[in-house]
């Protein structure tokens, strides 16, 4: 049976933040003498030999793993290490983890946990170890991959599960703008390892693989529609599909995705950066939003009046961190919150209920946001999951 995990507030830090939880301090690990990574001690040793800074930070548990793990800080980010009695036990525990890391079958408790993360999860397995990192720091993923090999499950650094809209294409020195009246999109579905979208006239789909910044796409197929208007739309589509089919690498910078094939590039913008309706933003209201949408379990419900205090939207003194598909609107002096459909879901001065959970520390929060929190912002901070009707 598949179940969504309902968390208590004390468990939020474990699933949502890569285990900023409590635990007993671990002793400094001894240095191993075998170059392979088989257990916790050899893992720490090999990380340090690879040039990483490593600090033990206590114990951690996950409800879908049978053993208690150790939390370590690697190059400034939290990493969770679970050691099993032997390699067979580790392999058995790793087997039910889905390719995208969002479903984990529990060998000890049965059932399947459906997980959603505020940052990309990365699962590694080597010897008696399963290692979990939730984040997007290349300084961490690079050293983990050098010691443990490629992840066996998880997600990339923001490429997947977002609809990307093509802005321009061609050689970097002479980019062509997408024809007016056409829209070309790409969605990389982490669960199915499928890329789908519109090429301008036809819909297409194909399989893909990623490894760090490398991207390869295979077996693109598409519908067979023909479009005359605007002039050049079919030539644009043909170029796009051929370039996408021969993709070699990708990078995401300042919210833009660039896919490279030889000396040709495809440059996309994130659809979540677009507001699909007219609003009247209020520059006096600071509205912190996540870079990418993240599901949050209903581990707690925050109820109270939505108020504007010193430019920040709060409930009962708690500063709200908003999902990227919610927007603030000034309607003739009334501050409203709109959802993706443009519907008003909250107003300043009204009581609302908001599912989600407390999130900390602030350094970790800033990594998740489109823009970092101002230095004068004060917590506690609440990562919203959904607005709950109070009728």
C-alpha positions in Angstrom: 0.0 0.0 0.0 1.2 3.5 -0.9 0.9 6.0 1.9 1.9 9.6 2.3 4.0 10.1 5.4 2.3 12.3 8.0 5.0 13.8 10.0 5.0 15.4 13.4 6.8 18.7 13.8 9.8 17.0 15.3 10.3 14.9 12.2 10.0 17.8 9.6 13.7 18.4 9.7 14.5 14.8 8.9 12.5 14.5 5.6 12.3 18.1 4.4 15.8 19.4 5.3 18.1 16.5 5.1 18.0 15.9 8.9 18.7 19.0 10.8 17.5 17.0 13.8 18.7 16.2 17.2 21.2 13.5 18.1 24.2 12.6 20.2 27.6 13.9 19.1 29.7 11.2 17.4 33.3 10.6 18.2 35.9 11.5 15.6 36.1 8.4 13.4 39.2 6.4 13.2 41.2 6.3 10.0 40.8 3.2 7.9 43.7 1.6 6.0 41.8 0.1 3.1 41.3 2.3 0.1 37.8 0.9 -0.6 34.6 2.3 0.9 32.8 -0.4 2.7 31.7 1.1 6.0 31.3 4.4 7.9 34.9 4.7 9.0 36.3 4.0 5.5 33.8 6.4 4.0 34.9 9.3 6.3 38.5 8.5 5.6 38.1 8.5 1.8 36.1 11.7 1.9 38.9 13.4 3.7 41.5 11.9 1.3 39.4 13.4 -1.5 39.9 16.8 0.0 36.5 17.2 1.6 35.9 18.8 5.0 34.0 16.3 7.2 32.5 16.9 10.6 30.3 14.3 12.6 27.0 15.9 13.6 25.0 13.3 15.5 22.6 10.5 14.8 19.6 10.5 12.3 16.8 8.2 11.5 14.5 7.9 8.5 11.1 6.1 8.9 11.7 4.1 5.7 15.2 2.8 6.7 15.6 0.0 9.2 18.8 1.3 10.9 19.8 4.5 12.7 22.3 6.5 10.7 25.0 9.1 11.3 24.7 12.7 10.2 27.9 14.3 8.9 28.6 17.8 7.5 30.5 17.5 4.2 31.8 20.7 2.6 29.2 22.6 4.6 26.1 20.5 3.9 24.4 17.7 5.8 24.8 14.1 4.6 23.2 11.1 6.1 25.0 7.7 6.3 23.2 4.4 7.0 25.4 1.4 7.8 24.0 -2.2 7.5 25.3 -5.5 8.8 26.5 -6.5 5.4 26.3 -5.6 1.7 23.3 -7.8 1.1 21.3 -6.0 3.8 22.2 -2.6 2.2 21.3 -3.8 -1.3 17.9 -5.1 0.0 17.2 -1.7 1.6 18.2 0.2 -1.5 16.2 -2.0 -3.9 12.7 -0.4 -3.2 13.9 3.2 -3.7 12.4 4.6 -6.9 14.7 6.1 -9.6 13.7 9.6 -8.7 14.0 9.0 -4.9 10.4 10.0 -4.3 9.0 6.6 -3.4 10.7 4.3 -0.9 9.5 0.9 0.0 10.3 -0.1 3.6 11.7 -3.6 4.0 11.2 -3.5 7.8 7.8 -1.9 8.1 6.2 -2.7 4.7 4.3 -0.3 2.4 5.7 2.5 0.3 6.5 6.0 1.5 5.7 8.7 -1.0 8.2 11.5 -0.4 8.6 15.0 -1.7 11.7 17.1 -1.1 12.5 20.8 -0.9 15.8 20.1 -2.7 17.0 17.3 -5.0 17.6 14.0 -3.1 20.7 11.9 -4.0 20.9 8.2 -2.9 24.3 6.4 -3.1 25.2 2.8 -2.2 28.6 1.3 -1.6 29.6 -1.7 0.5 27.5 -1.8 3.6 26.4 1.9 3.2 23.4 3.8 1.9 24.2 7.5 1.8 21.5 10.2 1.4 22.2 13.8 0.5 19.4 16.4 0.0 20.7 19.5 -1.7 22.2 20.9 -4.9 25.8 21.7 -3.9 28.3 20.4 -6.6 31.0 20.6 -3.9 29.1 17.8 -2.1 27.8 15.7 -5.0 31.2 15.8 -6.8 33.0 14.4 -3.8 30.3 11.9 -3.0 30.4 10.6 -6.5 34.2 10.4 -6.4 34.1 8.2 -3.3 30.8 6.2 -3.8 30.3 6.3 -7.6 27.1 7.6 -9.3 23.9 7.8 -7.4 21.6 4.9 -7.7 18.5 7.1 -7.2 17.6 10.7 -6.9 17.1 13.9 -8.9 19.2 16.5 -10.7 19.9 20.0 -9.7 16.6 21.6 -10.9 16.4 20.3 -14.5 13.6 17.8 -13.8 9.9 18.2 -13.2 9.7 21.8 -14.4 8.2 23.0 -17.7 10.9 24.9 -19.6 10.0 27.3 -22.3 12.4 27.9 -25.2 13.5 31.6 -25.6 16.3 31.4 -28.2 18.5 29.0 -30.1 21.5 28.7 -32.4 25.1 29.7 -32.0 25.8 31.7 -28.8 27.1 34.7 -30.9 24.0 34.8 -33.1 21.0 33.5 -31.2 17.6 33.4 -32.9 14.5 34.3 -31.0 11.6 31.9 -31.0 9.0 32.9 -33.6 6.1 35.0 -32.2 3.0 33.0 -31.9 4.8 29.7 -31.2 5.7 28.0 -28.0 8.3 25.3 -27.6 8.5 23.5 -24.3 10.4 20.7 -22.5 9.5 18.8 -19.4 12.0 16.3 -18.0 9.9 13.8 -16.0 12.2 12.3 -13.3 9.8 9.5 -12.5 9.7 8.1 -16.0 13.0 9.5 -17.4 11.0 10.9 -20.3 11.2 14.3 -21.9 8.0 15.6 -23.4 6.7 18.9 -24.8 5.6 20.9 -27.7 8.0 21.6 -30.6 5.8 24.4 -32.0 3.6 22.4 -34.3 3.9 18.9 -32.9 4.1 17.2 -29.5 7.2 15.1 -28.9 8.5 12.6 -26.4 11.7 10.6 -25.8 13.9 9.1 -23.1 16.8 10.9 -21.4 19.8 10.3 -19.1 21.7 12.7 -17.0 25.0 12.4 -15.2 26.2 15.6 -13.5 26.1 18.2 -16.3 25.9 15.6 -19.1 22.6 15.1 -20.9 21.7 12.5 -23.6 18.3 12.1 -25.2 17.3 9.0 -27.2 14.4 7.9 -29.3 12.5 11.2 -29.8 9.2 10.6 -31.5 6.6 13.2 -32.4 3.1 13.6 -33.9 2.8 14.4 -37.7 0.9 17.7 -37.8 1.9 20.4 -40.4 1.6 24.1 -39.6 1.9 27.0 -42.1 1.6 30.0 -39.8 3.8 31.7 -38.9 6.3 31.4 -41.7 9.3 29.2 -40.7 7.5 27.4 -37.9 8.3 23.9 -39.3 11.9 24.8 -40.0 12.2 26.0 -36.4 10.7 22.8 -35.1 13.0 20.7 -37.2 16.0 22.5 -35.9 14.8 22.2 -32.3 14.2 18.5 -32.4 17.5 17.8 -34.1 19.4 19.9 -31.6 17.6 18.4 -28.6 18.2 14.8 -30.0 21.9 15.5 -30.1 22.2 17.2 -26.7 25.5 16.7 -24.9 25.3 18.8 -21.7 23.2 21.3 -19.8 23.6 24.0 -17.2 21.2 26.2 -15.2 22.3 29.7 -14.3 20.1 32.6 -13.0 17.0 30.5 -13.6 17.8 29.8 -17.3 18.4 26.4 -18.8 21.0 26.0 -21.5 21.3 22.8 -23.5 24.4 22.4 -25.6 25.0 20.3 -28.7 28.3 21.0 -30.4 28.4 24.8 -31.1 24.6 25.0 -30.9 22.6 26.0 -27.8 18.9 25.9 -26.7 18.1 28.5 -24.0 15.0 28.1 -21.9 13.2 30.1 -19.2 11.5 28.5 -16.2 7.7 28.5 -16.6 7.4 29.0 -12.8 9.0 32.4 -13.2 6.0 33.6 -15.2 2.7 34.9 -13.8 -0.1 33.6 -16.1 -2.4 36.5 -15.3 -2.3 40.3 -14.6 -1.5 41.3 -11.0 -0.5 44.5 -9.3 2.6 43.7 -7.3 3.3 45.7 -4.1 7.1 46.4 -3.8 6.6 47.2 -0.1 5.7 43.5 0.6 8.6 41.1 0.7 7.4 37.8 -0.6 10.0 35.0 -0.3 9.4 32.2 -2.8 11.1 28.8 -3.4 13.1 28.4 -6.6 11.1 25.2 -7.4 7.8 23.8 -6.2 8.1 21.4 -3.4 5.4 19.2 -1.9 5.2 19.5 1.9 3.4 17.0 4.1 0.7 18.1 6.4 2.8 17.6 9.5 1.3 20.7 11.1 -1.4 23.3 10.6 -0.7 27.0 11.2 -3.9 28.9 12.0 -4.2 32.6 12.5 -4.6 36.1 11.0 -2.5 36.9 8.0 -0.8 40.2 8.9 1.8 42.5 7.3 4.5 43.4 9.8 7.4 45.6 8.6 7.0 44.4 5.1 6.8 40.7 5.9 3.7 38.5 5.7 3.3 36.5 8.9 0.8 34.3 10.8 1.1 34.4 14.6 4.5 36.0 14.3 5.8 33.3 11.9 7.3 34.5 8.5 5.8 32.5 5.6 8.0 31.0 2.9 5.8 30.7 -0.2 5.7 28.1 -3.0 6.7 29.6 -6.4 3.1 29.4 -7.8 1.6 31.8 -5.3 1.6 35.5 -5.9 1.0 38.7 -3.9 -1.4 41.3 -5.4 -2.4 44.8 -4.2 -6.1 45.2 -5.0 -6.9 48.8 -4.2 -5.0 48.7 -1.0 -6.0 45.2 0.0 -3.1 42.8 0.0 -4.2 39.5 -1.5 -2.6 36.1 -2.2 -3.4 34.5 -5.5 -2.8 30.9 -6.5 -1.7 29.6 -9.9 -5.2 30.0 -11.3 -5.4 33.6 -10.3 -7.9 32.8 -7.5 -7.7 34.8 -4.3 -6.9 32.3 -1.5 -6.0 34.7 1.3 -6.1 38.3 2.3 -4.2 40.3 4.9 -6.5 40.8 7.9 -8.3 37.5 7.4 -7.8 34.3 9.4 -6.3 31.4 7.3 -5.1 27.9 7.9 -1.8 26.9 6.3 -0.4 23.4 6.2 3.4 22.9 6.1 6.1 23.0 8.7 8.7 25.1 10.4 12.0 25.3 8.5 15.5 26.2 9.6 18.3 27.2 9.7 18.4 30.4 7.7 21.5 29.5 5.7 19.7 26.4 4.4 16.5 28.4 3.6 18.4 30.9 1.5 19.7 28.1 -0.7 16.1 27.2 -1.6 14.8 30.7 -2.4 14.8 32.8 -5.6 16.3 35.6 -3.5 17.9 35.3 -0.1 16.1 36.6 3.0 17.1 40.1 4.0 19.5 40.3 6.9 16.9 42.0 9.1 14.3 39.2 8.7 13.4 37.4 11.8 12.0 33.9 12.3 10.5 31.5 13.0 10.0 30.5 9.3 7.2 28.4 7.9 7.4 26.5 4.7 3.9 26.5 3.3 2.4 23.3 1.9 -1.1 24.4 1.1 -3.8 26.9 2.2 -6.6 25.0 4.0 -10.2 26.3 3.8 -11.4 27.5 7.1 -15.2 27.2 6.4 
